Amino acid sequence: MTSDNTDRLTRLEMLVTEQEKIIDDLSGQVAEQWKVIEAMRRKLDALTDRFLVLEEQTAPDIPVTKPPHY
């Protein structure tokens, strides 16, 4: 191999190594964000359930009747 080819191969190997590290870092960040999203989804579901219970408790018992113009 010539010196140019050796240098080129070395640069490519360094680039691949850097990209592997970046991909691993991004994968870790995505995993952490997924945990946060799942926790937020559980909280939203719990809040939705609480809201629906409160809404049912405070809803007045209005009888269903026909309006006066019928």
C-alpha positions in Angstrom: 0.0 0.0 0.0 1.1 3.5 -0.7 1.4 6.2 2.0 -1.7 7.9 0.5 -3.8 4.8 0.8 -2.6 4.1 4.3 -3.4 7.7 5.4 -6.8 7.4 3.7 -7.6 4.1 5.4 -6.5 5.6 8.7 -8.8 8.6 8.3 -11.7 6.3 7.3 -11.2 4.1 10.3 -11.1 7.2 12.6 -14.3 8.5 11.0 -16.0 5.1 11.5 -14.9 5.1 15.1 -16.2 8.6 15.7 -19.5 7.7 14.1 -19.9 4.6 16.2 -19.5 6.7 19.3 -22.0 9.3 18.2 -24.5 6.6 17.3 -24.1 5.0 20.8 -24.5 8.4 22.5 -27.7 9.1 20.5 -29.0 5.7 21.2 -28.5 6.3 25.0 -30.3 9.7 24.7 -33.2 8.1 22.8 -33.5 5.5 25.5 -33.6 8.1 28.3 -36.1 10.2 26.4 -38.3 7.1 26.0 -38.3 6.6 29.8 -39.4 10.2 30.3 -42.1 9.9 27.7 -43.5 6.7 29.3 -43.5 8.3 32.7 -45.3 11.3 31.3 -47.8 9.0 29.6 -48.5 7.3 32.9 -49.0 10.6 34.6 -51.3 11.8 31.9 -53.4 8.7 32.1 -53.7 9.0 35.9 -54.7 12.7 35.6 -57.2 11.9 32.9 -58.8 9.2 35.2 -58.9 11.7 38.1 -60.5 14.4 35.9 -63.2 12.0 34.7 -64.0 10.9 38.2 -64.2 14.5 39.4 -66.3 15.4 36.4 -68.8 12.6 37.1 -69.0 13.7 40.8 -69.7 17.3 40.0 -72.0 16.9 37.1 -75.5 17.9 38.1 -78.3 15.4 37.6 -80.2 17.2 35.0 -83.3 15.2 33.8 -83.6 14.8 30.1 -86.7 16.6 29.1 -88.1 18.1 25.9 -87.5 21.8 25.4 -90.6 24.0 25.9 -91.1 24.6 22.2 -91.9 20.9 21.4 
